[in-house]
Amino acid sequence: DMFDWIQLKSGEWLKGELIALYDAKLEFGSDELDNLTFDWDDVRQVRTGRVVQARFMDRTLTGRLVIDANTVQVLGDTTQQVDRAQLVSITPGESKESSYWSGNVTLGFNLREGNSEQVEANSLASVRRRTVKNRIVLDYAGNYNITDETTVTNNQRANAGVDWFVTARFFVRPIVVEYLHDPFQNFANRWTIGAALGYQLVDTSRISWEFNVGPAFQHTRFVSVTEGESQEEKTGALWAGTTYTNELTKDIDYTLDYRFLLVKPEAGRYTHHLVTSLSIDSFGPLDFDISFVWDRVQRPRPEDSGVVPKKD
């Protein structure tokens, strides 16, 4: 038949529709019992009547599933068998491009009028395309503030990178690009292009922790400089970073993303970018986010007036 079946540790069988397996939680729909969620450890067997996608640590397979306590059989053009411990997720249906993408966008806006006028906007965005063998990473952070017709904040930072997974944990990042515009740090624009090697130290359904390190090239154009100083600076660099995510509870997620660059003194000597945030489920697709962003330049370049921007 076209129904899906699951057997619990108690020996009971349920007939219905397997909605998804993700983060060690199995969602199952039943005509009589509505939608139910089970811990994956409490499910002894699974039989799917429909074609599904089963993602394992090293590949993704499509077909009907027969799962027992130790193995997963994927019934397609041929029958393939994988250890149950390697199973990461189950998604109903054939493979679709949209199933590889995930992301979130945070937007903030304030408008004040009266004795003073102020317009303020900020945004954080993160988009990922992940398959078993590769990953595309896109990040953006921006802040903008005009108070009494004077711009007091204006910074934009964008990052893009591509990862190729050589093994389930080790990956090569053949290219990573970062753009920064922050005139208050005396950066008209700063481009960084590099490559890196990375390793996922932890990769479970709840916790992910990875490191990456590699060489880079940086080109900086300053807004203004003191007399005799160059308006541009080009330098080689050492790039390193780490990303950590943790599903603290069912409704609260924690994220930390940190990266730093070592460059020559004329380009700042040392710069870093840190974003850490808590995301709390509110309702539907909406979350309440609390974020902290910290940028630092160890040796800021003085402006033509002699004013030295703050390091942090």
Secondary structure, DSSP 8 states (H G I E B T S, - for coil): ---EEEEETTS-EEEEEEEEEETTEEEEEETTTEEEEEEGGGEEEEE-SS-EEEEESS-EEEEEEEE-SSEEEEESSSEEEEEGGGEEEEEESS--GGGGEEEEEEEEEEEE-SSS-EEEEEEEEEEEEE-SSEEEEEEEEEEEEEETTEEEEEEEEEEEEEEEESSSSEEEEEEEEEEEEEGGGTEEEEEEEEEEEEEEEEE-SSEEEEEEEEEEEEEEEES---TTS-SEEEEEEEEEEEEEEEE-SSSEEEEEEEEEEE--GGGTSEEEEEEEEEEEEEETTEEEEEEEEEEEESS----TTS------
